[in-house]
């Protein structure tokens, strides 16, 4: 899965995130090792869907927690 494809999937989970921001988030996660990739850079980088799914769940949970804190304040 490319970074571009992963960004589209992430945008479904986090609707307030734009496409450019989603690509940056996915790319940074791959660089940090939060999402497993083939180790390549730029257009050749490919992500493993299972590690992306786990990271997406973590991002969605973090986003929902932030919304709950905002509503409580």
mmCIF file as Biopython writes it, N, C-alpha, C and O atoms, coordinates in Angstrom:
data_model
#
loop_
_atom_site.group_PDB
_atom_site.id
_atom_site.type_symbol
_atom_site.label_atom_id
_atom_site.label_alt_id
_atom_site.label_comp_id
_atom_site.label_asym_id
_atom_site.label_entity_id
_atom_site.label_seq_id
_atom_site.pdbx_PDB_ins_code
_atom_site.Cartn_x
_atom_site.Cartn_y
_atom_site.Cartn_z
_atom_site.occupancy
_atom_site.B_iso_or_equiv
_atom_site.auth_seq_id
_atom_site.auth_asym_id
_atom_site.pdbx_PDB_model_num
ATOM 1   N N  . UNK A ? 1  ? 0.851   -1.165 0.000  1.0 0.0 1  A 1 
ATOM 2   C CA . UNK A ? 1  ? 0.000   0.000  0.000  1.0 0.0 1  A 1 
ATOM 3   C C  . UNK A ? 1  ? 0.904   1.237  0.000  1.0 0.0 1  A 1 
ATOM 4   O O  . UNK A ? 1  ? 1.855   1.312  0.778  1.0 0.0 1  A 1 
ATOM 5   N N  . UNK A ? 2  ? 0.614   2.176  -0.849 1.0 0.0 2  A 1 
ATOM 6   C CA . UNK A ? 2  ? 1.419   3.396  -0.924 1.0 0.0 2  A 1 
ATOM 7   C C  . UNK A ? 2  ? 1.009   4.374  0.182  1.0 0.0 2  A 1 
ATOM 8   O O  . UNK A ? 2  ? -0.033  4.213  0.817  1.0 0.0 2  A 1 
ATOM 9   N N  . UNK A ? 3  ? 1.838   5.374  0.395  1.0 0.0 3  A 1 
ATOM 10  C CA . UNK A ? 3  ? 1.526   6.411  1.378  1.0 0.0 3  A 1 
ATOM 11  C C  . UNK A ? 3  ? 0.258   7.135  0.966  1.0 0.0 3  A 1 
ATOM 12  O O  . UNK A ? 3  ? -0.568  7.486  1.809  1.0 0.0 3  A 1 
ATOM 13  N N  . UNK A ? 4  ? 0.107   7.354  -0.308 1.0 0.0 4  A 1 
ATOM 14  C CA . UNK A ? 4  ? -1.091  8.033  -0.823 1.0 0.0 4  A 1 
ATOM 15  C C  . UNK A ? 4  ? -2.356  7.228  -0.504 1.0 0.0 4  A 1 
ATOM 16  O O  . UNK A ? 4  ? -3.351  7.791  -0.047 1.0 0.0 4  A 1 
ATOM 17  N N  . UNK A ? 5  ? -2.318  5.927  -0.743 1.0 0.0 5  A 1 
ATOM 18  C CA . UNK A ? 5  ? -3.467  5.067  -0.437 1.0 0.0 5  A 1 
ATOM 19  C C  . UNK A ? 5  ? -3.751  5.054  1.063  1.0 0.0 5  A 1 
ATOM 20  O O  . UNK A ? 5  ? -4.907  5.105  1.483  1.0 0.0 5  A 1 
ATOM 21  N N  . UNK A ? 6  ? -2.697  4.986  1.860  1.0 0.0 6  A 1 
ATOM 22  C CA . UNK A ? 6  ? -2.854  4.975  3.316  1.0 0.0 6  A 1 
ATOM 23  C C  . UNK A ? 6  ? -3.451  6.296  3.806  1.0 0.0 6  A 1 
ATOM 24  O O  . UNK A ? 6  ? -4.237  6.309  4.754  1.0 0.0 6  A 1 
ATOM 25  N N  . UNK A ? 7  ? -3.082  7.399  3.167  1.0 0.0 7  A 1 
ATOM 26  C CA . UNK A ? 7  ? -3.622  8.702  3.564  1.0 0.0 7  A 1 
ATOM 27  C C  . UNK A ? 7  ? -5.126  8.762  3.314  1.0 0.0 7  A 1 
ATOM 28  O O  . UNK A ? 7  ? -5.873  9.313  4.123  1.0 0.0 7  A 1 
ATOM 29  N N  . UNK A ? 8  ? -5.564  8.201  2.202  1.0 0.0 8  A 1 
ATOM 30  C CA . UNK A ? 8  ? -7.006  8.176  1.894  1.0 0.0 8  A 1 
ATOM 31  C C  . UNK A ? 8  ? -7.755  7.369  2.954  1.0 0.0 8  A 1 
ATOM 32  O O  . UNK A ? 8  ? -8.829  7.770  3.401  1.0 0.0 8  A 1 
ATOM 33  N N  . UNK A ? 9  ? -7.185  6.237  3.350  1.0 0.0 9  A 1 
ATOM 34  C CA . UNK A ? 9  ? -7.812  5.402  4.380  1.0 0.0 9  A 1 
ATOM 35  C C  . UNK A ? 9  ? -7.842  6.148  5.713  1.0 0.0 9  A 1 
ATOM 36  O O  . UNK A ? 9  ? -8.842  6.095  6.429  1.0 0.0 9  A 1 
ATOM 37  N N  . UNK A ? 10 ? -6.762  6.836  6.048  1.0 0.0 10 A 1 
ATOM 38  C CA . UNK A ? 10 ? -6.701  7.592  7.304  1.0 0.0 10 A 1 
ATOM 39  C C  . UNK A ? 10 ? -7.733  8.711  7.323  1.0 0.0 10 A 1 
ATOM 40  O O  . UNK A ? 10 ? -8.310  9.006  8.370  1.0 0.0 10 A 1 
ATOM 41  N N  . UNK A ? 11 ? -7.967  9.329  6.180  1.0 0.0 11 A 1 
ATOM 42  C CA . UNK A ? 11 ? -8.949  10.412 6.118  1.0 0.0 11 A 1 
ATOM 43  C C  . UNK A ? 11 ? -10.357 9.915  6.419  1.0 0.0 11 A 1 
ATOM 44  O O  . UNK A ? 11 ? -11.187 10.681 6.908  1.0 0.0 11 A 1 
ATOM 45  N N  . UNK A ? 12 ? -10.636 8.657  6.137  1.0 0.0 12 A 1 
ATOM 46  C CA . UNK A ? 12 ? -11.948 8.099  6.491  1.0 0.0 12 A 1 
ATOM 47  C C  . UNK A ? 12 ? -12.108 7.989  7.999  1.0 0.0 12 A 1 
ATOM 48  O O  . UNK A ? 12 ? -13.210 8.154  8.523  1.0 0.0 12 A 1 
ATOM 49  N N  . UNK A ? 13 ? -11.010 7.712  8.701  1.0 0.0 13 A 1 
ATOM 50  C CA . UNK A ? 13 ? -11.053 7.599  10.156 1.0 0.0 13 A 1 
ATOM 51  C C  . UNK A ? 13 ? -11.050 8.963  10.834 1.0 0.0 13 A 1 
ATOM 52  O O  . UNK A ? 13 ? -11.695 9.146  11.867 1.0 0.0 13 A 1 
ATOM 53  N N  . UNK A ? 14 ? -10.334 9.911  10.262 1.0 0.0 14 A 1 
ATOM 54  C CA . UNK A ? 14 ? -10.199 11.247 10.836 1.0 0.0 14 A 1 
ATOM 55  C C  . UNK A ? 14 ? -10.690 12.269 9.814  1.0 0.0 14 A 1 
ATOM 56  O O  . UNK A ? 14 ? -9.882  12.823 9.070  1.0 0.0 14 A 1 
ATOM 57  N N  . UNK A ? 15 ? -11.992 12.529 9.761  1.0 0.0 15 A 1 
ATOM 58  C CA . UNK A ? 15 ? -12.555 13.378 8.706  1.0 0.0 15 A 1 
ATOM 59  C C  . UNK A ? 15 ? -12.069 14.828 8.729  1.0 0.0 15 A 1 
ATOM 60  O O  . UNK A ? 15 ? -12.164 15.516 7.713  1.0 0.0 15 A 1 
ATOM 61  N N  . UNK A ? 16 ? -11.555 15.302 9.852  1.0 0.0 16 A 1 
ATOM 62  C CA . UNK A ? 16 ? -11.090 16.685 9.920  1.0 0.0 16 A 1 
ATOM 63  C C  . UNK A ? 16 ? -9.681  16.862 9.361  1.0 0.0 16 A 1 
ATOM 64  O O  . UNK A ? 16 ? -9.196  17.989 9.257  1.0 0.0 16 A 1 
ATOM 65  N N  . UNK A ? 17 ? -9.025  15.771 9.003  1.0 0.0 17 A 1 
ATOM 66  C CA . UNK A ? 17 ? -7.667  15.811 8.472  1.0 0.0 17 A 1 
ATOM 67  C C  . UNK A ? 17 ? -7.738  15.876 6.952  1.0 0.0 17 A 1 
ATOM 68  O O  . UNK A ? 17 ? -8.438  15.086 6.320  1.0 0.0 17 A 1 
ATOM 69  N N  . UNK A ? 18 ? -7.005  16.828 6.369  1.0 0.0 18 A 1 
ATOM 70  C CA . UNK A ? 18 ? -6.946  16.945 4.915  1.0 0.0 18 A 1 
ATOM 71  C C  . UNK A ? 18 ? -5.978  15.936 4.313  1.0 0.0 18 A 1 
ATOM 72  O O  . UNK A ? 18 ? -5.246  15.250 5.026  1.0 0.0 18 A 1 
ATOM 73  N N  . UNK A ? 19 ? -5.989  15.860 2.986  1.0 0.0 19 A 1 
ATOM 74  C CA . UNK A ? 19 ? -5.174  14.875 2.291  1.0 0.0 19 A 1 
ATOM 75  C C  . UNK A ? 19 ? -3.679  15.109 2.517  1.0 0.0 19 A 1 
ATOM 76  O O  . UNK A ? 19 ? -2.942  14.167 2.808  1.0 0.0 19 A 1 
ATOM 77  N N  . UNK A ? 20 ? -3.235  16.341 2.387  1.0 0.0 20 A 1 
ATOM 78  C CA . UNK A ? 20 ? -1.809  16.635 2.564  1.0 0.0 20 A 1 
ATOM 79  C C  . UNK A ? 20 ? -1.361  16.308 3.989  1.0 0.0 20 A 1 
ATOM 80  O O  . UNK A ? 20 ? -0.294  15.727 4.188  1.0 0.0 20 A 1 
ATOM 81  N N  . UNK A ? 21 ? -2.165  16.674 4.964  1.0 0.0 21 A 1 
ATOM 82  C CA . UNK A ? 21 ? -1.821  16.394 6.363  1.0 0.0 21 A 1 
ATOM 83  C C  . UNK A ? 21 ? -1.822  14.893 6.631  1.0 0.0 21 A 1 
ATOM 84  O O  . UNK A ? 21 ? -0.972  14.398 7.372  1.0 0.0 21 A 1 
ATOM 85  N N  . UNK A ? 22 ? -2.759  14.167 6.041  1.0 0.0 22 A 1 
ATOM 86  C CA . UNK A ? 22 ? -2.817  12.717 6.217  1.0 0.0 22 A 1 
ATOM 87  C C  . UNK A ? 22 ? -1.571  12.055 5.637  1.0 0.0 22 A 1 
ATOM 88  O O  . UNK A ? 22 ? -1.023  11.136 6.245  1.0 0.0 22 A 1 
ATOM 89  N N  . UNK A ? 23 ? -1.116  12.512 4.466  1.0 0.0 23 A 1 
ATOM 90  C CA . UNK A ? 23 ? 0.100   11.948 3.875  1.0 0.0 23 A 1 
ATOM 91  C C  . UNK A ? 23 ? 1.304   12.184 4.783  1.0 0.0 23 A 1 
ATOM 92  O O  . UNK A ? 23 ? 2.141   11.299 4.957  1.0 0.0 23 A 1 
ATOM 93  N N  . UNK A ? 24 ? 1.385   13.366 5.351  1.0 0.0 24 A 1 
ATOM 94  C CA . UNK A ? 24 ? 2.495   13.678 6.254  1.0 0.0 24 A 1 
ATOM 95  C C  . UNK A ? 24 ? 2.435   12.796 7.495  1.0 0.0 24 A 1 
ATOM 96  O O  . UNK A ? 24 ? 3.457   12.272 7.938  1.0 0.0 24 A 1 
ATOM 97  N N  . UNK A ? 25 ? 1.248   12.632 8.052  1.0 0.0 25 A 1 
ATOM 98  C CA . UNK A ? 25 ? 1.096   11.799 9.253  1.0 0.0 25 A 1 
ATOM 99  C C  . UNK A ? 25 ? 1.522   10.352 8.979  1.0 0.0 25 A 1 
ATOM 100 O O  . UNK A ? 25 ? 2.223   9.745  9.789  1.0 0.0 25 A 1 
ATOM 101 N N  . UNK A ? 26 ? 1.099   9.807  7.841  1.0 0.0 26 A 1 
ATOM 102 C CA . UNK A ? 26 ? 1.439   8.430  7.495  1.0 0.0 26 A 1 
ATOM 103 C C  . UNK A ? 26 ? 2.935   8.296  7.241  1.0 0.0 26 A 1 
ATOM 104 O O  . UNK A ? 26 ? 3.565   7.343  7.699  1.0 0.0 26 A 1 
ATOM 105 N N  . UNK A ? 27 ? 3.492   9.241  6.518  1.0 0.0 27 A 1 
ATOM 106 C CA . UNK A ? 27 ? 4.918   9.189  6.209  1.0 0.0 27 A 1 
ATOM 107 C C  . UNK A ? 27 ? 5.763   9.280  7.472  1.0 0.0 27 A 1 
ATOM 108 O O  . UNK A ? 27 ? 6.740   8.547  7.624  1.0 0.0 27 A 1 
ATOM 109 N N  . UNK A ? 28 ? 5.390   10.172 8.371  1.0 0.0 28 A 1 
ATOM 110 C CA . UNK A ? 28 ? 6.130   10.299 9.634  1.0 0.0 28 A 1 
ATOM 111 C C  . UNK A ? 28 ? 6.010   9.033  10.480 1.0 0.0 28 A 1 
ATOM 112 O O  . UNK A ? 28 ? 6.977   8.606  11.111 1.0 0.0 28 A 1 
ATOM 113 N N  . UNK A ? 29 ? 4.829   8.444  10.488 1.0 0.0 29 A 1 
ATOM 114 C CA . UNK A ? 29 ? 4.640   7.199  11.244 1.0 0.0 29 A 1 
ATOM 115 C C  . UNK A ? 29 ? 5.529   6.097  10.691 1.0 0.0 29 A 1 
ATOM 116 O O  . UNK A ? 29 ? 6.087   5.309  11.455 1.0 0.0 29 A 1 
ATOM 117 N N  . UNK A ? 30 ? 5.664   6.033  9.378  1.0 0.0 30 A 1 
ATOM 118 C CA . UNK A ? 30 ? 6.532   5.022  8.764  1.0 0.0 30 A 1 
ATOM 119 C C  . UNK A ? 30 ? 7.997   5.303  9.088  1.0 0.0 30 A 1 
ATOM 120 O O  . UNK A ? 30 ? 8.761   4.375  9.351  1.0 0.0 30 A 1 
ATOM 121 N N  . UNK A ? 31 ? 8.392   6.569  9.070  1.0 0.0 31 A 1 
ATOM 122 C CA . UNK A ? 31 ? 9.766   6.937  9.382  1.0 0.0 31 A 1 
ATOM 123 C C  . UNK A ? 31 ? 10.106  6.599  10.828 1.0 0.0 31 A 1 
ATOM 124 O O  . UNK A ? 31 ? 11.211  6.139  11.117 1.0 0.0 31 A 1 
ATOM 125 N N  . UNK A ? 32 ? 9.160   6.825  11.738 1.0 0.0 32 A 1 
ATOM 126 C CA . UNK A ? 32 ? 9.385   6.547  13.163 1.0 0.0 32 A 1 
ATOM 127 C C  . UNK A ? 32 ? 9.292   5.070  13.505 1.0 0.0 32 A 1 
ATOM 128 O O  . UNK A ? 32 ? 9.685   4.659  14.597 1.0 0.0 32 A 1 
ATOM 129 N N  . UNK A ? 33 ? 8.778   4.276  12.588 1.0 0.0 33 A 1 
ATOM 130 C CA . UNK A ? 33 ? 8.649   2.845  12.838 1.0 0.0 33 A 1 
ATOM 131 C C  . UNK A ? 33 ? 7.317   2.443  13.437 1.0 0.0 33 A 1 
ATOM 132 O O  . UNK A ? 33 ? 7.138   1.290  13.828 1.0 0.0 33 A 1 
ATOM 133 N N  . UNK A ? 34 ? 6.378   3.378  13.515 1.0 0.0 34 A 1 
ATOM 134 C CA . UNK A ? 34 ? 5.041   3.061  14.024 1.0 0.0 34 A 1 
ATOM 135 C C  . UNK A ? 34 ? 4.268   2.223  13.025 1.0 0.0 34 A 1 
ATOM 136 O O  . UNK A ? 34 ? 3.395   1.444  13.408 1.0 0.0 34 A 1 
ATOM 137 N N  . UNK A ? 35 ? 4.580   2.374  11.758 1.0 0.0 35 A 1 
ATOM 138 C CA . UNK A ? 35 ? 3.981   1.608  10.680 1.0 0.0 35 A 1 
ATOM 139 C C  . UNK A ? 35 ? 5.129   0.941  9.929  1.0 0.0 35 A 1 
ATOM 140 O O  . UNK A ? 35 ? 6.092   1.607  9.545  1.0 0.0 35 A 1 
ATOM 141 N N  . UNK A ? 36 ? 5.032   -0.344 9.722  1.0 0.0 36 A 1 
ATOM 142 C CA . UNK A ? 36 ? 6.094   -1.059 9.012  1.0 0.0 36 A 1 
ATOM 143 C C  . UNK A ? 36 ? 6.039   -0.754 7.523  1.0 0.0 36 A 1 
ATOM 144 O O  . UNK A ? 36 ? 4.971   -0.716 6.913  1.0 0.0 36 A 1 
ATOM 145 N N  . UNK A ? 37 ? 7.218   -0.540 6.958  1.0 0.0 37 A 1 
ATOM 146 C CA . UNK A ? 37 ? 7.303   -0.265 5.525  1.0 0.0 37 A 1 
ATOM 147 C C  . UNK A ? 37 ? 8.435   -1.084 4.921  1.0 0.0 37 A 1 
ATOM 148 O O  . UNK A ? 37 ? 9.133   -1.826 5.613  1.0 0.0 37 A 1 
ATOM 149 N N  . UNK A ? 38 ? 8.595   -0.930 3.622  1.0 0.0 38 A 1 
ATOM 150 C CA . UNK A ? 38 ? 9.655   -1.653 2.937  1.0 0.0 38 A 1 
ATOM 151 C C  . UNK A ? 38 ? 11.019  -0.980 3.101  1.0 0.0 38 A 1 
ATOM 152 O O  . UNK A ? 38 ? 12.018  -1.486 2.590  1.0 0.0 38 A 1 
ATOM 153 N N  . UNK A ? 39 ? 11.072  0.138  3.797  1.0 0.0 39 A 1 
ATOM 154 C CA . UNK A ? 39 ? 12.326  0.827  4.055  1.0 0.0 39 A 1 
ATOM 155 C C  . UNK A ? 39 ? 12.727  1.815  2.983  1.0 0.0 39 A 1 
ATOM 156 O O  . UNK A ? 39 ? 13.708  2.538  3.156  1.0 0.0 39 A 1 
ATOM 157 N N  . UNK A ? 40 ? 11.999  1.869  1.881  1.0 0.0 40 A 1 
ATOM 158 C CA . UNK A ? 40 ? 12.301  2.807  0.809  1.0 0.0 40 A 1 
ATOM 159 C C  . UNK A ? 40 ? 11.779  4.189  1.170  1.0 0.0 40 A 1 
ATOM 160 O O  . UNK A ? 40 ? 11.061  4.365  2.155  1.0 0.0 40 A 1 
ATOM 161 N N  . UNK A ? 41 ? 12.150  5.154  0.360  1.0 0.0 41 A 1 
ATOM 162 C CA . UNK A ? 41 ? 11.702  6.529  0.589  1.0 0.0 41 A 1 
ATOM 163 C C  . UNK A ? 41 ? 10.925  7.029  -0.628 1.0 0.0 41 A 1 
ATOM 164 O O  . UNK A ? 41 ? 10.991  6.462  -1.718 1.0 0.0 41 A 1 
ATOM 165 N N  . UNK A ? 42 ? 10.200  8.097  -0.397 1.0 0.0 42 A 1 
ATOM 166 C CA . UNK A ? 42 ? 9.442   8.788  -1.442 1.0 0.0 42 A 1 
ATOM 167 C C  . UNK A ? 42 ? 8.449   7.857  -2.138 1.0 0.0 42 A 1 
ATOM 168 O O  . UNK A ? 42 ? 7.740   7.117  -1.457 1.0 0.0 42 A 1 
ATOM 169 N N  . UNK A ? 43 ? 8.375   7.870  -3.470 1.0 0.0 43 A 1 
ATOM 170 C CA . UNK A ? 43 ? 7.355   7.117  -4.187 1.0 0.0 43 A 1 
ATOM 171 C C  . UNK A ? 43 ? 7.524   5.600  -4.070 1.0 0.0 43 A 1 
ATOM 172 O O  . UNK A ? 43 ? 6.568   4.856  -4.287 1.0 0.0 43 A 1 
ATOM 173 N N  . UNK A ? 44 ? 8.713   5.141  -3.734 1.0 0.0 44 A 1 
ATOM 174 C CA . UNK A ? 44 ? 8.953   3.695  -3.649 1.0 0.0 44 A 1 
ATOM 175 C C  . UNK A ? 44 ? 8.538   3.103  -2.301 1.0 0.0 44 A 1 
ATOM 176 O O  . UNK A ? 44 ? 8.531   1.882  -2.140 1.0 0.0 44 A 1 
ATOM 177 N N  . UNK A ? 45 ? 8.195   3.951  -1.335 1.0 0.0 45 A 1 
ATOM 178 C CA . UNK A ? 45 ? 7.814   3.452  -0.012 1.0 0.0 45 A 1 
ATOM 179 C C  . UNK A ? 45 ? 6.477   2.738  -0.082 1.0 0.0 45 A 1 
ATOM 180 O O  . UNK A ? 45 ? 5.512   3.257  -0.644 1.0 0.0 45 A 1 
ATOM 181 N N  . UNK A ? 46 ? 6.427   1.564  0.482  1.0 0.0 46 A 1 
ATOM 182 C CA . UNK A ? 46 ? 5.194   0.788  0.576  1.0 0.0 46 A 1 
ATOM 183 C C  . UNK A ? 46 ? 4.984   0.367  2.016  1.0 0.0 46 A 1 
ATOM 184 O O  . UNK A ? 46 ? 5.931   -0.024 2.699  1.0 0.0 46 A 1 
ATOM 185 N N  . UNK A ? 47 ? 3.743   0.448  2.479  1.0 0.0 47 A 1 
ATOM 186 C CA . UNK A ? 47 ? 3.406   0.151  3.860  1.0 0.0 47 A 1 
ATOM 187 C C  . UNK A ? 47 ? 2.700   -1.195 3.958  1.0 0.0 47 A 1 
ATOM 188 O O  . UNK A ? 47 ? 1.995   -1.608 3.036  1.0 0.0 47 A 1 
ATOM 189 N N  . UNK A ? 48 ? 2.896   -1.870 5.081  1.0 0.0 48 A 1 
ATOM 190 C CA . UNK A ? 48 ? 2.227   -3.139 5.320  1.0 0.0 48 A 1 
ATOM 191 C C  . UNK A ? 48 ? 0.855   -2.862 5.935  1.0 0.0 48 A 1 
ATOM 192 O O  . UNK A ? 48 ? 0.767   -2.222 6.982  1.0 0.0 48 A 1 
ATOM 193 N N  . UNK A ? 49 ? -0.212  -3.335 5.296  1.0 0.0 49 A 1 
ATOM 194 C CA . UNK A ? 49 ? -1.574  -3.000 5.732  1.0 0.0 49 A 1 
ATOM 195 C C  . UNK A ? 49 ? -1.889  -3.350 7.184  1.0 0.0 49 A 1 
ATOM 196 O O  . UNK A ? 49 ? -2.612  -2.603 7.844  1.0 0.0 49 A 1 
ATOM 197 N N  . UNK A ? 50 ? -1.373  -4.455 7.698  1.0 0.0 50 A 1 
ATOM 198 C CA . UNK A ? 50 ? -1.698  -4.842 9.077  1.0 0.0 50 A 1 
ATOM 199 C C  . UNK A ? 50 ? -1.111  -3.855 10.083 1.0 0.0 50 A 1 
ATOM 200 O O  . UNK A ? 50 ? -1.773  -3.508 11.061 1.0 0.0 50 A 1 
ATOM 201 N N  . UNK A ? 51 ? 0.104   -3.407 9.862  1.0 0.0 51 A 1 
ATOM 202 C CA . UNK A ? 51 ? 0.687   -2.445 10.796 1.0 0.0 51 A 1 
ATOM 203 C C  . UNK A ? 51 ? -0.004  -1.093 10.653 1.0 0.0 51 A 1 
ATOM 204 O O  . UNK A ? 51 ? -0.137  -0.354 11.629 1.0 0.0 51 A 1 
ATOM 205 N N  . UNK A ? 52 ? -0.447  -0.767 9.432  1.0 0.0 52 A 1 
ATOM 206 C CA . UNK A ? 52 ? -1.182  0.479  9.230  1.0 0.0 52 A 1 
ATOM 207 C C  . UNK A ? 52 ? -2.508  0.435  9.972  1.0 0.0 52 A 1 
ATOM 208 O O  . UNK A ? 52 ? -2.913  1.433  10.568 1.0 0.0 52 A 1 
ATOM 209 N N  . UNK A ? 53 ? -3.185  -0.698 9.946  1.0 0.0 53 A 1 
ATOM 210 C CA . UNK A ? 53 ? -4.478  -0.824 10.626 1.0 0.0 53 A 1 
ATOM 211 C C  . UNK A ? 53 ? -4.339  -0.607 12.124 1.0 0.0 53 A 1 
ATOM 212 O O  . UNK A ? 53 ? -5.173  0.067  12.729 1.0 0.0 53 A 1 
ATOM 213 N N  . UNK A ? 54 ? -3.307  -1.163 12.726 1.0 0.0 54 A 1 
ATOM 214 C CA . UNK A ? 54 ? -3.098  -0.986 14.162 1.0 0.0 54 A 1 
ATOM 215 C C  . UNK A ? 54 ? -2.809  0.477  14.486 1.0 0.0 54 A 1 
ATOM 216 O O  . UNK A ? 54 ? -3.323  1.006  15.472 1.0 0.0 54 A 1 
ATOM 217 N N  . UNK A ? 55 ? -2.003  1.125  13.678 1.0 0.0 55 A 1 
ATOM 218 C CA . UNK A ? 55 ? -1.671  2.533  13.897 1.0 0.0 55 A 1 
ATOM 219 C C  . UNK A ? 55 ? -2.903  3.417  13.709 1.0 0.0 55 A 1 
ATOM 220 O O  . UNK A ? 55 ? -3.106  4.369  14.462 1.0 0.0 55 A 1 
ATOM 221 N N  . UNK A ? 56 ? -3.743  3.098  12.685 1.0 0.0 56 A 1 
ATOM 222 C CA . UNK A ? 56 ? -4.971  3.865  12.458 1.0 0.0 56 A 1 
ATOM 223 C C  . UNK A ? 56 ? -5.898  3.791  13.657 1.0 0.0 56 A 1 
ATOM 224 O O  . UNK A ? 56 ? -6.482  4.800  14.050 1.0 0.0 56 A 1 
ATOM 225 N N  . UNK A ? 57 ? -6.042  2.604  14.247 1.0 0.0 57 A 1 
ATOM 226 C CA . UNK A ? 57 ? -6.882  2.469  15.430 1.0 0.0 57 A 1 
ATOM 227 C C  . UNK A ? 57 ? -6.362  3.328  16.577 1.0 0.0 57 A 1 
ATOM 228 O O  . UNK A ? 57 ? -7.139  3.954  17.297 1.0 0.0 57 A 1 
ATOM 229 N N  . UNK A ? 58 ? -5.059  3.353  16.736 1.0 0.0 58 A 1 
ATOM 230 C CA . UNK A ? 58 ? -4.456  4.179  17.781 1.0 0.0 58 A 1 
ATOM 231 C C  . UNK A ? 58 ? -4.738  5.667  17.527 1.0 0.0 58 A 1 
ATOM 232 O O  . UNK A ? 58 ? -5.067  6.401  18.458 1.0 0.0 58 A 1 
ATOM 233 N N  . UNK A ? 59 ? -4.612  6.107  16.286 1.0 0.0 59 A 1 
ATOM 234 C CA . UNK A ? 59 ? -4.871  7.510  15.936 1.0 0.0 59 A 1 
ATOM 235 C C  . UNK A ? 59 ? -6.351  7.854  16.142 1.0 0.0 59 A 1 
ATOM 236 O O  . UNK A ? 59 ? -6.682  8.934  16.632 1.0 0.0 59 A 1 
ATOM 237 N N  . UNK A ? 60 ? -7.233  6.930  15.764 1.0 0.0 60 A 1 
ATOM 238 C CA . UNK A ? 60 ? -8.669  7.181  15.930 1.0 0.0 60 A 1 
ATOM 239 C C  . UNK A ? 60 ? -9.033  7.270  17.403 1.0 0.0 60 A 1 
ATOM 240 O O  . UNK A ? 60 ? -9.807  8.142  17.797 1.0 0.0 60 A 1 
ATOM 241 N N  . UNK A ? 61 ? -8.481  6.376  18.226 1.0 0.0 61 A 1 
ATOM 242 C CA . UNK A ? 61 ? -8.741  6.422  19.667 1.0 0.0 61 A 1 
ATOM 243 C C  . UNK A ? 61 ? -8.222  7.718  20.273 1.0 0.0 61 A 1 
ATOM 244 O O  . UNK A ? 61 ? -8.887  8.320  21.116 1.0 0.0 61 A 1 
ATOM 245 N N  . UNK A ? 62 ? -7.047  8.148  19.854 1.0 0.0 62 A 1 
ATOM 246 C CA . UNK A ? 62 ? -6.487  9.397  20.369 1.0 0.0 62 A 1 
ATOM 247 C C  . UNK A ? 62 ? -7.367  10.577 19.979 1.0 0.0 62 A 1 
ATOM 248 O O  . UNK A ? 62 ? -7.572  11.489 20.779 1.0 0.0 62 A 1 
ATOM 249 N N  . UNK A ? 63 ? -7.886  10.566 18.757 1.0 0.0 63 A 1 
ATOM 250 C CA . UNK A ? 63 ? -8.751  11.639 18.290 1.0 0.0 63 A 1 
ATOM 251 C C  . UNK A ? 63 ? -10.067 11.663 19.062 1.0 0.0 63 A 1 
ATOM 252 O O  . UNK A ? 63 ? -10.553 12.732 19.431 1.0 0.0 63 A 1 
ATOM 253 N N  . UNK A ? 64 ? -10.644 10.485 19.307 1.0 0.0 64 A 1 
ATOM 254 C CA . UNK A ? 64 ? -11.890 10.418 20.074 1.0 0.0 64 A 1 
ATOM 255 C C  . UNK A ? 64 ? -11.689 10.887 21.514 1.0 0.0 64 A 1 
ATOM 256 O O  . UNK A ? 64 ? -12.557 11.555 22.074 1.0 0.0 64 A 1 
ATOM 257 N N  . UNK A ? 65 ? -10.560 10.544 22.110 1.0 0.0 65 A 1 
ATOM 258 C CA . UNK A ? 65 ? -10.259 11.008 23.464 1.0 0.0 65 A 1 
ATOM 259 C C  . UNK A ? 65 ? -10.137 12.527 23.509 1.0 0.0 65 A 1 
ATOM 260 O O  . UNK A ? 65 ? -10.604 13.161 24.455 1.0 0.0 65 A 1 
ATOM 261 N N  . UNK A ? 66 ? -9.516  13.106 22.501 1.0 0.0 66 A 1 
ATOM 262 C CA . UNK A ? 66 ? -9.373  14.561 22.445 1.0 0.0 66 A 1 
ATOM 263 C C  . UNK A ? 66 ? -10.738 15.227 22.312 1.0 0.0 66 A 1 
ATOM 264 O O  . UNK A ? 66 ? -10.987 16.257 22.938 1.0 0.0 66 A 1 
ATOM 265 N N  . UNK A ? 67 ? -11.619 14.651 21.507 1.0 0.0 67 A 1 
ATOM 266 C CA . UNK A ? 67 ? -12.981 15.209 21.367 1.0 0.0 67 A 1 
ATOM 267 C C  . UNK A ? 67 ? -13.736 15.148 22.686 1.0 0.0 67 A 1 
ATOM 268 O O  . UNK A ? 67 ? -14.429 16.100 23.044 1.0 0.0 67 A 1 
ATOM 269 N N  . UNK A ? 68 ? -13.612 14.038 23.417 1.0 0.0 68 A 1 
ATOM 270 C CA . UNK A ? 68 ? -14.281 13.907 24.700 1.0 0.0 68 A 1 
ATOM 271 C C  . UNK A ? 68 ? -13.781 14.942 25.696 1.0 0.0 68 A 1 
ATOM 272 O O  . UNK A ? 68 ? -14.568 15.500 26.461 1.0 0.0 68 A 1 
ATOM 273 N N  . UNK A ? 69 ? -12.467 15.206 25.691 1.0 0.0 69 A 1 
ATOM 274 C CA . UNK A ? 69 ? -11.908 16.211 26.602 1.0 0.0 69 A 1 
ATOM 275 C C  . UNK A ? 69 ? -12.431 17.598 26.256 1.0 0.0 69 A 1 
ATOM 276 O O  . UNK A ? 69 ? -12.721 18.393 27.150 1.0 0.0 69 A 1 
ATOM 277 N N  . UNK A ? 70 ? -12.557 17.899 24.943 1.0 0.0 70 A 1 
ATOM 278 C CA . UNK A ? 70 ? -13.065 19.198 24.524 1.0 0.0 70 A 1 
ATOM 279 C C  . UNK A ? 70 ? -14.524 19.375 24.946 1.0 0.0 70 A 1 
ATOM 280 O O  . UNK A ? 70 ? -14.929 20.458 25.369 1.0 0.0 70 A 1 
ATOM 281 N N  . UNK A ? 71 ? -15.309 18.297 24.826 1.0 0.0 71 A 1 
ATOM 282 C CA . UNK A ? 71 ? -16.725 18.384 25.208 1.0 0.0 71 A 1 
ATOM 283 C C  . UNK A ? 71 ? -16.878 18.543 26.721 1.0 0.0 71 A 1 
ATOM 284 O O  . UNK A ? 71 ? -17.800 19.211 27.187 1.0 0.0 71 A 1 
ATOM 285 N N  . UNK A ? 72 ? -15.988 17.939 27.473 1.0 0.0 72 A 1 
ATOM 286 C CA . UNK A ? 72 ? -16.071 18.016 28.931 1.0 0.0 72 A 1 
ATOM 287 C C  . UNK A ? 72 ? -15.647 19.391 29.450 1.0 0.0 72 A 1 
ATOM 288 O O  . UNK A ? 72 ? -16.072 19.807 30.528 1.0 0.0 72 A 1 
ATOM 289 N N  . UNK A ? 73 ? -14.835 20.073 28.709 1.0 0.0 73 A 1 
ATOM 290 C CA . UNK A ? 73 ? -14.317 21.382 29.159 1.0 0.0 73 A 1 
ATOM 291 C C  . UNK A ? 73 ? -15.322 22.489 28.997 1.0 0.0 73 A 1 
ATOM 292 O O  . UNK A ? 73 ? -15.033 23.639 29.330 1.0 0.0 73 A 1 
#
